[in-house]
Amino acid sequence: MRVRRAEQREALTSPLRLEILEHLGAVGPAAVRALAARMSRTPHALHYHVRLMEGAGLLRRTGIVKSGPRDEALYDVVADRYEIDRPSAVREGLAPEAKTIRAVLRRAEREFTEALRSGRARSQEEGCFAGRLRARLSVKARQDVARHLAAIQRIFADELRRDHPPRARPESCTFTAVYLQEPREKKRDRTAPQRARRPLV
């Protein structure tokens, strides 16, 4: 789905809303109460965000389910993939994609900080790692990276669909892959006074 409208782009700048889309995309239609249980959150914390995304056209109601004496709406994603359609010019602030990335990284920072404080973040062997990689990639290498990242996404999506024991510890993986702009060489100012050269002897 191409995300074109301003309210849709703004809706995707929240880490919690991105997490809601991730869970619904993996498990399929769900009521807010069931979705909250899967996300280890309270229904009250999700209602506002679900309704906002429904109003923006990012979620849709697919049916009704009985929840005790009340009926609850079932919500689902409207597409398997959301791509932000960047405006031709960004006059103020950050581009929509940058705001979304900032939300994702903000969420990752909070999760990593919480893991450090709790003592869960002990070693890379136990699944705790943070770093940055930078290199010039060949076309084949870039394709390999894309294939591996897609495989990681499939692993997490498959695990989201499984029923895990209540004490199972959730894990998080955050990544960005971008083309970096080559640094521009500074042009020499020919009008500036030249420094006198010292004689070689």
N, C-alpha and C positions, 0 to 999 in steps of 0.2 A: 504494500500500500504506500502510495506517495503521500507524505504528510505535507500539505501545502498551506493550510489555514493557520493563522497566528495562534488561535486558541489551542490547536492541536500541537503546534511546536512548543508552546508554553507548558502544556500538560506533560510533555516528555522531559521537562527539566527537573522533575522530582524523583529522587532515588526510590522512594516508596512506590510511586506509580510504575516505574520501570520494573520493580520487583513483582508487582501485581500482574503486569503484562507477561512477565517471564513465567510465572506460575500458571496462569490461565492458558498460555500458549502450550505448556507442557501437559497439563492434566485435563484440559478441556473445560466445558461449562461447569460452573460451580456457584453456589450461593455464597454470599458474603461470610456467613457464619462458618461454613466448611473451608472457605479460602483462608479465613483468619486462623483457623486451627492448623492448617498446613503451614502457614507462615509464622506460627507461634506468636500471633498478635491477637488483640481483641477486635471483635467486629466493629465496635465503635470507632476504632482507629482507621478502619478501611472504608466505611460507608461514604464519607465525603469524597474521597479520591475516586472511588468506583463511579459514583454519580457524575463527578466532573468529567471523567473520561468517557462515560456514556454520552453526556451532552456534547462532547467534542467530536464524537463519532469514532472513537478508538475502541470502545467496547459496545456490545449490543446485548439485549435481553433475548434469551433463547427459550424461556419457559418458566414454569412455576413449580416449586417443590414444597411439600408440607414440612413444616418445622414446628412440631408441637401443635398448639392451637392456631398458629399463624402460617400464612403462606409467604414463602420467600422467592424472590426472583432469581433466576439462573443467569449468570453473565458469562460471556465468552469474548475472545478477541475477534476482531473483524478481518484480520489478516494474519498470516504466519510470520510476516516480516514487515517492519515499518522503516521506510527510508525518508529522511527529512529532505524536502525539496527546498534547497537554499535559495533565498531571494537573489535577484541579480545584483543587488547592492545592499550592504548592511551599513546604515548611516549611523546608528547609535548602538553602543554596547557590543556584546558578543554576538557572533553568528549563532543561529539555532543549534547547529551541531556542537559548537563549543560549549554552550550552556548545558546540553545533555551530557557531554563528556565530563564537564565539571561536576555535575550531579553524581555521575557514576564514580568518579574518583573521590568525591567527598564521602560517599558511602563506604568506599573501600578503606579510606583513612580511618573512619570511625570503627569499622570492623577490626582492622589491624590493631588499633589502639586498645580496643576492648580485649582482644586476644592477648596482648602484651600484659595488660593489667591483671588478667585472670590467671596468667601463667601457662596458657595453652600454647602460645607461640614460642616453642623451644628450639626447633631445628628444622632444616629443610627436609630431612628424612621423614619427619612427622607431618609433612605437608605444609610447612610454613616457610614462605619465601617471598622476598620483595627485591626487585631489581629493575634495571633498565638496560636494554641492549640496543646498540646502534652500529650499523654497518651498511656498506653499499651492497645491495643484493642483485644477483643476476635474475633473469626472468624465471628460470627454473627454481631458484631459491625462494623467490617471492611466491611462486605457486605452491612450493612445499610448505611454507609458513601458513598460507591460507588454508591448505588441506589439513594441517595439524590443528589449527584453531577451530576449524569446522568440526573436527573429530572431538575436540574437547567440549564444544557446545553440545554435541550429540550425547556425550557421556552424561553431562549434567542434566540434560532434558530427560534422558532415560531414567536417571536416578530420582528425579522429581516425580515421576509417575509411579515409582515403587512405594510400597508401604514399609517404612522402616520402624524399628523398635522406638518407643517413646524416648529412650535415653540416647538414641543415636545422635551424634554431634554433627550439625550442619557445617558445611565447608563452603568457602567463597573463592571464586577465581575472577580476577579483573584484568583485562588487557586492552591496550589500544595499539593500533598499527597505522602509521601515517607516513606519507612522503614528506621528507624534510626539504625545505628550500635551501638551495646552495647560498652560502653567504656571499654578498656582493663585495667586490673589491672596491676599496675606496679610491675615488678619482683624485688624482693629484691636482691641487689648486695651483694653476700656473701663474695666477696673479699675486700669490703670496710671496713675500720677499724670500729669496734663497739664502740658506745659511752658507757663510763663507767656508770653503774647504781649506783644511790644513795642508800645508805642504808635506810631501812624503819624507822629506829629509830635514 
